[in-house]
Amino acid sequence: MHLRGNKELLDNYQSVYKVLQLKAEKFVKAKDMNELMAMKLHYISSVVKKCGRWRDALEGKGGEEGFLK
């Protein structure tokens, strides 16, 4: 739902995905591993990537609205 109001995130979804994945890796590789934050960031990055791919018509139909349904 947040992606609806922030189209600029989807305009650069590949970069946003990479940054979120790097942050998730940092949480896993840290001395005191934070699995919860790593999983949350991984989940959010996956949703951003999937929604961006739908918008670019690489997967599914209907753009981001089709993905959200």
C-alpha positions as CSV (number, residue, x, y, z in Angstrom):
1,M,0.0,0.0,0.0
2,H,2.9,2.3,0.7
3,L,4.2,1.8,-2.8
4,R,1.0,3.3,-4.2
5,G,1.7,6.7,-2.7
6,N,5.5,6.6,-3.4
7,K,5.9,6.0,-7.1
8,E,9.5,7.0,-7.0
9,L,10.3,3.8,-5.1
10,L,9.0,1.8,-8.0
11,D,10.8,4.0,-10.6
12,N,14.1,2.8,-9.1
13,Y,13.0,-0.5,-7.7
14,Q,16.2,-2.3,-8.7
15,S,18.3,0.1,-6.6
16,V,15.9,0.0,-3.7
17,Y,15.9,-3.8,-3.8
18,K,19.7,-3.9,-3.8
19,V,20.1,-1.5,-0.8
20,L,17.5,-3.4,1.2
21,Q,19.2,-6.7,0.5
22,L,22.6,-5.3,1.5
23,K,21.1,-4.0,4.8
24,A,19.6,-7.4,5.4
25,E,23.0,-9.1,4.9
26,K,24.6,-6.7,7.4
27,F,22.1,-7.7,10.0
28,V,22.9,-11.4,9.4
29,K,26.7,-10.9,9.3
30,A,26.8,-8.7,12.4
31,K,28.5,-9.9,15.5
32,D,25.2,-10.0,17.3
33,M,22.9,-11.3,14.5
34,N,19.5,-9.7,14.3
35,E,17.4,-12.3,12.4
36,L,14.1,-10.5,12.8
37,M,15.3,-7.3,11.1
38,A,17.1,-9.4,8.4
39,M,13.8,-11.2,7.6
40,K,11.8,-8.0,7.6
41,L,14.1,-6.3,5.2
42,H,14.3,-9.4,3.0
43,Y,10.5,-9.5,2.8
44,I,10.1,-5.8,2.0
45,S,12.8,-6.0,-0.6
46,S,11.1,-9.0,-2.3
47,V,7.8,-7.2,-2.3
48,V,9.4,-4.1,-3.9
49,K,11.1,-6.2,-6.5
50,K,8.0,-8.1,-7.4
51,C,5.8,-5.0,-7.6
52,G,8.4,-3.3,-9.8
53,R,8.5,-6.3,-12.1
54,W,4.7,-6.3,-12.4
55,R,4.7,-2.6,-13.2
56,D,7.3,-3.1,-16.0
57,A,5.1,-6.0,-17.3
58,L,7.8,-8.5,-16.8
59,E,5.5,-10.5,-14.6
60,G,1.7,-10.5,-14.4
61,K,-0.8,-8.0,-15.8
62,G,-2.3,-4.8,-14.5
63,G,0.8,-3.0,-13.2
64,E,1.2,-2.4,-9.5
65,E,-2.6,-2.3,-9.0
66,G,-2.8,-5.9,-10.4
67,F,0.0,-6.9,-8.1
68,L,-1.8,-5.5,-5.0
69,K,-5.0,-7.2,-5.9
